Amino acid sequence: MDTDSQTPDPAPESRRLRVALVFGGRSSEHAVSCATAASVMSALDPERYEVIPIGIAKDGSWVLAPEDPERLRLAPGHVPEVDPSGPAVLVPTSMSARHLIVQEPGAAPRELSDVDVVFPLLHGPFGEDGTIQGLLDLADVRYVGSGVTASAVMMDKHMMKVVFQAAGLPVGPYVVITDRQWRRDPEAALDAVGALDFPVFVKPARAGSSMGISKVDSPDGLREAVEAAREHDPKVVVEQGIAGREIECGVLDGHGTDAPRTSPLGEAIVVKGHAFYDFEAKYLADDDIRLESPADVSPEVAEQVAQLALIAFEAAGCEGLARCDFFLTESGELLINEINTMPGFTPSSMYPRMWAAAGLSYPELVDELIALAMERRVGLR
């Protein structure tokens, strides 16, 4: 078999590029994903792109969603959600056909045009974690962002730290509590956290958008925090609190053999009402958080963060985009906190804001990510 013939060709210049936006999903970040989809949908130039909005409902149903960004925006008093009653969508699993099948009640199945590229705007498990990337790889469909391995490993805060440490990156002290350890002997698991200094942050290993995270100031609140994290993931990571600043850096892949690029740095500063940069502060508070880009750091620190971000991006095997988060301690030490392979992507989110500070507008950033996806190798070819 001529495997090269199986690789999908770029869309002809005579027509618009067909972009499937996949959003929603089964994770606790469903609403955040919908909000991201609203922003990307609004940014896509209708003269250049034909948008196919595909929502994944909380029960896992794939449906053809209305092309209506306003219904998907996240705001105080409005939490968007994919309607599972929409026309069902069947996704391709064959390398020879990349069309979508739409099934409406009481009607014969109909085909949509072949998809040129998928923009998987899913956050958290069952999407950002390599699952949808594997599905798309099976069908040889191009998509925006990292592949299966990088997506899966960077979703798991435990395995992420293992990769960072192996690459020689500075990582703060932490303890992992697995499901087996907790069910077998929760007291021993709690005792292991005694190796850390309080306060600590208790986190689900595989969740994002600060879902299920608790700041714990003493051992008395530890058990409750672990149980809260386990509602999102049976594996829990407990991190020692780091006194200092949270500095972020955006990474954008290069074209061809060009090296990845880094953005100006950003900083999220909690102004009032929050013990840390939690979900409400990120997405619902109007003025409790101040996002600054470029961050007010010395040129030496900015250069060091950029270099560490590139090392982390390459060590993880990321593609397309990533946001790298760091702690800058009071003594001037830098520690890497995490990588997000599909960071929050509304215009007010930190990743687009950092690139805007570099002169790349939100629509231009979306265009660039789609262009990078169209260049990517499909599967292992």
C-alpha positions in Angstrom: 0.0 0.0 0.0 1.3 3.5 -0.9 1.0 5.1 2.5 1.7 8.5 1.1 -1.5 8.4 -0.9 -3.4 8.1 2.4 -2.2 11.4 3.7 -5.0 14.0 3.3 -4.2 16.8 0.8 -4.4 20.5 1.9 -7.7 22.1 0.9 -7.6 23.6 -2.6 -7.2 27.4 -2.7 -10.5 27.6 -4.7 -12.7 27.0 -1.7 -12.9 27.9 2.0 -11.1 25.7 4.5 -13.5 23.5 6.4 -12.8 23.8 10.1 -14.6 21.6 12.6 -14.7 23.2 16.1 -15.2 20.5 18.7 -16.2 21.8 22.1 -18.1 21.0 25.3 -17.1 17.5 26.5 -17.6 15.4 29.5 -15.2 17.1 31.9 -15.9 19.6 34.6 -14.6 22.3 32.2 -17.5 21.9 29.8 -18.6 25.5 30.2 -15.1 26.9 29.7 -14.8 24.9 26.5 -18.1 26.3 25.2 -16.8 29.9 26.0 -13.6 29.1 24.1 -15.6 27.9 21.1 -17.7 31.1 21.1 -14.5 33.2 20.9 -12.8 31.1 18.1 -16.1 30.9 16.1 -16.4 34.7 16.2 -12.8 35.2 15.1 -12.9 32.9 12.0 -13.2 34.9 8.8 -16.3 33.5 7.0 -14.7 34.4 3.6 -11.8 32.1 4.5 -13.3 29.4 6.6 -16.4 27.2 6.6 -17.1 26.5 10.2 -18.7 23.2 11.4 -19.6 23.5 15.1 -19.6 20.1 16.8 -20.7 20.0 20.5 -20.0 17.2 22.8 -22.8 17.1 25.4 -22.1 16.2 29.1 -23.4 12.7 28.4 -20.9 12.2 25.6 -23.3 12.8 22.7 -21.8 14.4 19.6 -24.2 16.9 18.0 -24.2 19.4 15.3 -24.5 22.7 17.2 -25.9 26.1 16.0 -23.3 28.5 14.6 -24.3 31.0 17.3 -21.4 32.2 19.5 -23.6 34.2 21.8 -25.3 31.1 23.2 -21.9 29.7 24.2 -20.4 32.6 26.1 -19.6 32.3 29.8 -20.7 35.2 32.0 -22.1 35.8 35.5 -25.5 34.3 35.5 -25.0 32.3 32.3 -23.2 29.0 32.2 -23.3 27.6 28.6 -23.9 23.9 27.9 -24.2 21.8 24.7 -27.8 20.7 24.0 -27.7 16.9 23.6 -31.0 17.0 21.6 -29.3 18.4 18.5 -28.7 16.4 15.3 -26.3 13.5 16.1 -22.9 13.6 14.4 -21.0 10.4 13.5 -17.2 11.1 13.2 -15.0 9.4 10.6 -12.7 6.5 11.5 -11.5 5.7 8.0 -8.4 7.1 6.3 -10.1 7.2 3.0 -13.1 9.4 4.0 -13.1 12.4 6.3 -16.7 13.4 6.0 -19.2 13.7 8.9 -22.5 11.9 9.0 -25.5 13.8 10.5 -28.5 11.9 11.8 -31.6 13.8 12.6 -34.7 12.1 14.1 -37.1 10.8 11.4 -34.7 11.7 8.5 -32.2 9.8 6.4 -28.5 10.2 7.3 -26.8 13.0 5.4 -23.2 13.7 4.7 -21.4 17.0 5.5 -18.4 18.0 3.4 -15.0 16.5 4.2 -13.3 18.2 7.1 -9.9 19.8 6.4 -8.8 20.4 10.0 -10.3 20.0 13.5 -9.8 22.6 16.2 -10.3 20.6 19.4 -11.4 23.2 21.9 -11.8 20.8 24.7 -10.4 21.4 28.2 -9.7 18.7 30.8 -10.2 14.9 30.6 -12.0 13.3 27.6 -10.6 15.8 25.2 -7.5 17.7 26.1 -5.9 14.5 27.5 -5.1 12.8 24.2 -8.4 11.0 23.8 -9.8 13.0 20.9 -6.3 13.3 19.4 -6.2 9.5 19.2 -9.6 9.4 17.5 -8.5 12.0 14.9 -5.2 10.1 14.3 -7.2 7.0 13.6 -8.9 8.8 10.8 -5.8 10.7 9.5 -7.5 14.0 10.2 -5.3 17.1 10.8 -5.9 19.0 14.1 -4.7 21.9 16.0 -2.4 21.3 19.0 -0.4 18.5 20.5 -0.7 14.8 19.7 -1.7 11.9 21.9 1.4 11.5 24.0 2.1 15.2 24.9 -1.6 15.8 25.5 -2.0 12.8 27.8 1.2 13.4 29.8 0.8 17.1 30.2 -2.8 16.6 31.4 -1.5 14.4 34.3 0.2 16.7 36.8 2.1 13.8 38.3 3.5 12.5 35.0 4.1 16.1 33.9 6.4 16.6 36.8 8.3 13.4 36.1 9.0 14.5 32.6 10.1 18.0 33.8 12.4 16.5 36.4 13.9 14.1 33.8 14.6 17.2 31.5 16.4 18.9 34.4 13.7 21.6 34.9 13.2 23.0 38.4 10.1 21.6 40.1 8.6 22.4 43.5 8.1 19.8 46.2 5.0 17.6 45.8 3.4 14.4 47.0 1.1 12.1 44.9 -1.8 10.2 46.4 -3.0 7.5 44.1 -6.5 5.9 44.3 -5.1 2.7 45.5 -3.1 4.4 48.3 -6.1 6.4 49.5 -8.5 3.4 49.5 -6.0 1.2 51.2 -4.7 3.5 53.9 -5.8 7.2 53.8 -4.0 8.0 57.1 -0.7 6.9 55.6 -1.3 9.0 52.5 -2.1 12.0 54.7 1.1 11.4 56.8 3.2 11.4 53.6 2.1 15.0 53.0 3.8 15.9 56.3 7.1 16.0 54.2 5.8 19.3 52.8 5.5 22.7 54.4 2.1 24.3 54.8 0.2 25.8 53.1 -0.2 23.2 50.4 -2.4 23.1 47.3 -4.4 19.9 46.8 -5.2 19.2 43.1 -6.9 16.6 41.0 -4.1 15.1 38.9 -6.0 15.4 35.6 -8.2 18.5 35.7 -7.7 22.1 34.7 -9.2 25.6 35.1 -8.5 25.3 38.9 -11.3 22.7 39.2 -11.3 20.8 42.5 -8.2 22.7 43.8 -8.0 23.7 47.5 -5.5 25.7 49.4 -4.9 24.1 52.8 -3.2 26.0 55.6 -2.9 23.2 58.2 -3.2 19.4 58.4 -6.7 19.7 59.8 -8.2 20.6 56.4 -6.2 18.1 54.4 -8.6 15.1 54.3 -11.5 17.3 53.2 -9.4 18.8 50.4 -8.3 15.4 49.2 -11.9 14.2 49.0 -12.9 17.3 47.1 -10.1 16.7 44.6 -11.1 13.1 44.2 -14.5 14.2 43.0 -12.7 15.2 39.8 -9.9 12.6 39.7 -9.1 9.6 41.9 -5.4 10.5 41.7 -4.4 13.6 43.7 -1.3 15.8 43.6 -0.4 17.8 46.7 2.0 20.6 46.0 3.9 22.7 48.5 2.8 26.3 48.4 5.4 28.6 46.8 5.7 32.2 48.0 6.1 34.5 45.1 4.6 35.4 41.8 2.9 33.3 39.0 4.5 34.1 35.7 3.2 32.6 32.4 4.8 32.3 28.9 3.1 31.4 25.7 4.8 29.1 23.2 3.8 28.9 19.5 5.2 26.3 17.2 7.4 27.3 14.3 6.7 26.6 10.6 8.6 23.7 9.0 11.9 23.3 10.8 11.7 26.7 12.5 12.1 26.7 16.2 9.0 27.4 18.4 8.4 31.0 19.5 7.8 32.5 22.9 5.5 35.4 23.8 6.0 38.2 26.1 5.4 37.0 29.7 2.2 37.4 31.6 1.2 37.6 35.2 -2.2 37.0 36.9 -2.4 39.2 40.1 -5.1 38.4 42.6 -6.4 41.9 43.6 -9.2 40.8 46.0 -11.6 38.1 47.1 -9.7 35.0 46.3 -7.1 32.9 48.1 -5.6 32.0 44.7 -6.3 32.2 41.0 -9.4 29.9 41.1 -12.1 29.1 38.6 -14.4 32.1 39.6 -11.4 34.5 39.4 -10.5 33.2 36.0 -13.9 33.2 34.3 -16.6 35.0 36.3 -15.0 37.8 38.4 -15.0 41.2 36.8 -12.3 43.0 38.6 -10.9 40.6 41.2 -7.9 39.7 39.0 -5.5 41.9 37.1 -3.9 40.2 34.1 -0.7 42.0 33.0 1.3 41.4 29.8 4.2 42.0 29.5 4.8 41.1 33.1 7.0 43.4 35.1 10.2 41.4 35.4 13.8 42.0 34.6 15.1 41.2 31.1 17.2 38.5 32.6 14.2 36.8 34.2 12.2 37.1 31.0 14.9 35.5 29.0 15.3 32.7 31.6 11.5 32.0 31.6 11.5 31.9 27.8 14.4 29.4 27.7 12.8 27.2 30.3 9.4 27.3 28.4 11.1 26.1 25.2 12.9 23.3 27.0 9.6 22.2 28.6 7.7 22.4 25.2 10.3 20.3 23.5 10.7 17.8 26.4 6.9 17.2 26.5 6.8 16.8 22.7 4.2 19.6 22.3 2.9 20.8 19.0 1.1 23.9 17.9 0.7 25.8 21.1 1.1 25.6 24.9 1.1 27.9 27.9 3.9 27.3 30.4 3.3 28.5 34.0 6.1 29.3 36.4 6.6 30.4 40.0 9.1 33.2 40.6 10.0 32.9 44.2 10.8 35.8 46.6 14.5 34.8 46.3 14.4 35.0 42.5 14.3 31.3 41.8 12.2 30.0 39.0 10.1 26.8 39.3 8.0 25.3 36.5 4.4 24.7 37.6 2.7 23.2 34.5 2.1 23.2 30.8 -1.4 23.6 29.3 -1.6 22.1 25.8 -5.0 23.7 25.2 -5.0 26.8 27.4 -8.0 29.0 28.0 -8.6 30.7 24.7 -11.1 33.5 25.1 -9.7 36.9 24.1 -9.4 37.8 27.8 -7.5 34.6 28.5 -3.8 34.9 29.3 -2.5 33.0 26.3 -4.1 35.2 23.6 -3.3 38.3 25.7 0.4 37.5 25.8 0.5 37.1 22.0 -1.5 40.3 21.6 1.3 42.0 23.5 3.6 40.6 20.8 1.5 42.3 18.1 -0.5 39.1 17.1 -4.2 39.8 17.3 -6.7 37.1 18.4 -8.0 36.4 14.8 -4.4 36.3 13.6 -3.5 33.9 16.3 -6.4 31.6 15.4 -5.3 31.8 11.7 -1.7 30.9 12.7 -2.8 27.9 14.7 -4.9 26.6 11.8 -2.0 27.2 9.4 0.3 25.2 11.7 -2.2 22.4 11.9 -2.5 22.2 8.1 1.3 21.8 7.9 1.5 19.0 10.5 2.3 15.4 9.7 -0.7 13.2 10.0 -0.3 10.2 12.4 3.2 8.8 12.2 3.8 9.7 8.5 
